[in-house]
Amino acid sequence: MRHHWRGRGAGHWIGMGVMFLVIGALAAFVFGYVAMSLWNWLMPDLFGLKTLDYWQTIGLLFLSWIFFGRFRGGHHWHGRRWRQRMLERWERMTPEEREKFRGSMGHRWHHHHGEPPTPGNTA
């Protein structure tokens, strides 16, 4: 079986890298322009906010990316993995262990939130 990527020269890979950068830059420009247009169309009329120029929009997108997006690193994956491990652990517990766990969680909830959890709620 012959692999199609073997035998390609360095020029091919440089060209692919340049094409990737050009397409990425074009996509970033279009995304920023669309976000700026939507902001300037909606936000001043709806909320009385100022219009943004292109670079302010890019800065706002980057800031929102830091706060809400990709810099969290894989927390979504770790959260799913943690939940899966907890479900597996829950399934291995005896009914007595489950009740003891519910009691300890209920005590913690009451201590931190000032109100007991709903009886029978395991979610």
C-alpha positions in Angstrom: 0.0 0.0 0.0 1.4 3.3 -1.0 0.9 6.3 1.2 0.0 9.4 -0.8 2.0 11.8 1.4 5.3 10.0 0.9 7.6 11.5 -1.6 6.3 15.0 -1.4 9.0 17.5 -1.3 9.6 20.3 1.2 8.1 22.8 -1.3 4.8 21.0 -1.1 4.7 21.3 2.7 5.8 24.9 2.7 3.0 25.6 0.2 0.5 23.9 2.4 1.7 25.9 5.4 1.4 29.2 3.5 -2.0 28.2 2.2 -3.1 27.3 5.8 -1.9 30.7 7.0 -3.6 32.6 4.2 -6.9 30.8 4.8 -6.6 31.2 8.5 -6.0 34.9 8.2 -8.8 35.3 5.7 -11.2 33.4 8.1 -10.1 35.6 11.0 -10.7 38.8 9.0 -14.1 37.7 7.8 -15.1 36.5 11.3 -14.0 39.8 12.8 -15.7 41.9 10.1 -19.0 39.9 10.6 -18.8 40.4 14.4 -18.1 44.1 14.0 -21.0 44.5 11.6 -23.4 42.7 13.9 -22.2 44.7 16.9 -22.5 48.0 15.1 -25.9 47.1 13.7 -27.5 45.8 17.0 -25.8 47.1 20.1 -26.1 50.9 19.7 -29.8 50.8 19.0 -30.6 48.1 21.5 -28.4 49.1 24.4 -27.0 52.5 23.6 -23.5 51.2 23.3 -20.8 52.8 21.1 -19.9 51.4 17.8 -16.6 49.5 17.4 -13.9 49.6 14.8 -12.3 46.4 13.5 -9.4 46.2 16.0 -11.7 46.9 19.0 -13.9 44.0 17.8 -10.9 41.7 17.4 -9.8 42.7 21.0 -13.3 42.1 22.3 -13.4 38.7 20.6 -10.0 37.8 22.0 -11.0 38.9 25.5 -14.2 36.8 25.3 -12.1 33.9 24.1 -9.9 34.2 27.2 -12.9 34.5 29.6 -15.2 32.0 28.1 -13.4 29.9 25.5 -10.3 28.0 24.6 -7.8 29.0 27.2 -9.5 26.8 29.7 -7.5 24.0 28.2 -9.5 20.7 28.2 -11.7 21.3 31.1 -14.6 20.0 29.1 -12.8 16.7 28.6 -11.7 16.5 32.2 -15.3 17.4 33.4 -16.7 14.5 31.3 -14.0 12.1 32.5 -14.7 13.2 36.2 -18.4 12.7 35.8 -17.9 9.2 34.2 -15.6 8.2 37.1 -18.1 9.4 39.6 -20.9 7.5 37.9 -18.8 4.3 37.9 -18.0 4.8 41.5 -21.7 5.4 42.3 -22.7 2.1 40.6 -20.1 0.2 42.6 -21.5 1.5 45.9 -23.8 -0.5 48.1 -27.1 1.1 49.1 -25.7 1.9 52.5 -22.7 3.6 51.0 -24.9 5.6 48.7 -27.1 6.8 51.6 -24.0 7.7 53.6 -22.7 9.7 50.6 -26.0 11.5 50.2 -26.0 12.4 53.9 -22.5 13.8 53.7 -23.3 15.8 50.6 -26.6 17.0 52.2 -24.6 18.2 55.2 -22.2 20.1 53.0 -25.0 21.6 51.0 -26.8 22.8 54.1 -23.6 24.1 55.6 -22.6 26.1 52.5 -26.0 27.1 51.1 -28.1 27.4 54.2 -30.8 25.1 52.9 -31.1 21.3 52.7 -31.3 19.6 49.3 -34.5 18.2 48.0 -35.2 14.7 49.5 -34.5 11.9 47.1 -32.7 14.2 44.5 -29.5 12.5 43.5 -28.7 14.7 40.5 
